[in-house]
């Protein structure tokens, strides 16, 4: 069974989608392909857009099932405050005791930093740091079964 990474992020605008695509490509480069073999789940790529490609309830059910199976959860926290869906997945991941890390491409003060720090291992500001944290998290999870 692959080690699963759940990638929670805003997906509402072209800019959000561009950031996700760019970040996924940069992670592949900075980890020198070492994330290959991990099952990466990105909701809009693996399920589609809710209420466009799939009904909202089906989207939520598929995402929660993937989140429950995940070993690591990455939450993209860009924007004035964390996206509602990302914050929801962050809370669920924390409640499930998942190894959760944050990513913030913008250097700014996080809203509710104590709350975010309580729910994540750390928040990283670059793809290189995030890639290293993902590899560390995968090492903690252990080898693929």
C-alpha positions in Angstrom: 0.0 0.0 0.0 1.3 3.4 -0.9 2.0 6.1 1.7 -0.8 8.6 1.1 -0.4 12.3 1.1 -3.7 14.4 1.2 -3.2 17.9 -0.3 -5.8 20.3 1.1 -5.8 23.7 -0.7 -8.0 26.4 -2.1 -9.3 25.5 -5.5 -11.7 28.3 -6.4 -9.7 30.5 -8.8 -7.3 30.1 -11.7 -4.6 31.5 -9.4 -5.3 28.9 -6.8 -5.1 26.1 -9.3 -2.0 27.5 -10.8 -0.3 27.6 -7.4 -1.2 24.0 -6.7 0.1 22.8 -10.1 3.3 24.8 -9.7 3.8 23.6 -6.1 3.3 20.0 -7.1 5.9 20.3 -9.9 8.4 22.1 -7.6 7.9 19.4 -5.0 8.8 16.7 -7.5 12.0 18.6 -8.4 13.1 19.5 -4.9 12.6 16.0 -3.6 14.4 14.6 -6.7 11.4 12.3 -7.4 11.4 10.7 -4.0 7.7 11.4 -3.6 7.0 9.0 -6.4 5.5 5.9 -5.0 3.4 8.0 -2.6 -0.3 8.2 -3.4 -0.9 11.9 -3.7 -4.6 12.9 -3.3 -5.6 16.4 -4.5 -9.4 16.8 -4.4 -9.9 18.7 -7.6 -7.6 16.3 -9.5 -8.8 13.0 -8.0 -12.5 13.7 -7.5 -13.3 16.8 -9.7 -15.0 20.0 -8.9 -17.9 19.6 -6.5 -21.4 20.3 -7.9 -19.8 20.5 -11.4 -18.1 17.2 -12.0 -19.7 15.4 -9.0 -22.5 16.1 -6.5 -21.2 17.9 -3.4 -22.1 15.1 -1.0 -20.2 12.6 -3.2 -17.2 15.0 -3.3 -17.2 15.3 0.5 -17.5 11.6 1.0 -14.6 10.8 -1.4 -12.4 13.5 0.2 -13.1 12.4 3.7 -12.4 8.7 2.8 -9.0 9.8 1.3 -8.2 11.9 4.3 -8.9 9.0 6.7 -6.5 6.9 4.7 -3.8 9.5 4.5 -0.5 9.3 6.4 0.4 12.9 5.8 -1.8 16.0 5.2 -0.5 19.2 3.6 -2.6 22.3 4.0 -2.0 25.3 1.7 -2.8 28.3 3.9 -2.5 31.1 1.4 -4.8 34.1 1.4 -5.9 36.7 4.0 -7.0 33.7 6.0 -7.1 30.0 5.5 -9.6 28.8 2.9 -12.8 27.4 4.5 -12.4 23.9 2.9 -8.7 23.8 3.8 -9.4 24.8 7.4 -12.1 22.1 7.6 -9.7 19.4 6.3 -7.0 20.7 8.7 -9.4 20.3 11.7 -10.5 16.8 10.6 -6.8 15.8 10.1 -5.9 17.1 13.5 -8.8 15.3 15.1 -7.7 12.1 13.4 -4.2 12.5 14.7 -2.6 12.9 11.2 0.9 14.2 10.6 -0.1 17.6 9.2 2.1 20.3 7.8 1.2 23.7 6.4 2.4 25.6 3.4 2.3 29.4 3.0 3.9 31.0 0.0 3.3 34.5 1.3 5.3 35.9 4.2 2.6 37.3 6.4 1.3 37.0 9.9 -1.0 34.0 10.1 -4.4 34.5 11.7 -4.7 32.5 14.8 -1.0 31.3 14.8 -1.4 29.4 18.1 -4.3 27.5 16.7 -2.5 26.7 13.5 0.6 25.7 15.4 -1.4 23.3 17.6 -2.9 21.6 14.5 0.3 21.4 12.3 3.8 20.1 12.8 5.0 23.3 11.2 4.2 25.8 8.5 6.7 26.1 5.6 7.2 29.0 3.2 9.0 27.4 0.3 8.8 24.3 -1.8 12.3 23.2 -0.7 11.3 23.3 3.0 8.0 21.7 2.3 9.6 18.9 0.3 12.1 18.2 3.1 9.2 18.1 5.6 7.2 15.7 3.4 10.3 13.4 3.2 10.7 13.6 6.9 7.1 12.8 7.5 7.2 9.8 5.1 10.3 8.6 6.9 8.3 8.8 10.2 5.4 6.9 8.7 7.8 4.2 7.6 8.3 2.2 4.4 5.6 1.4 2.0 3.8 -1.8 2.7 
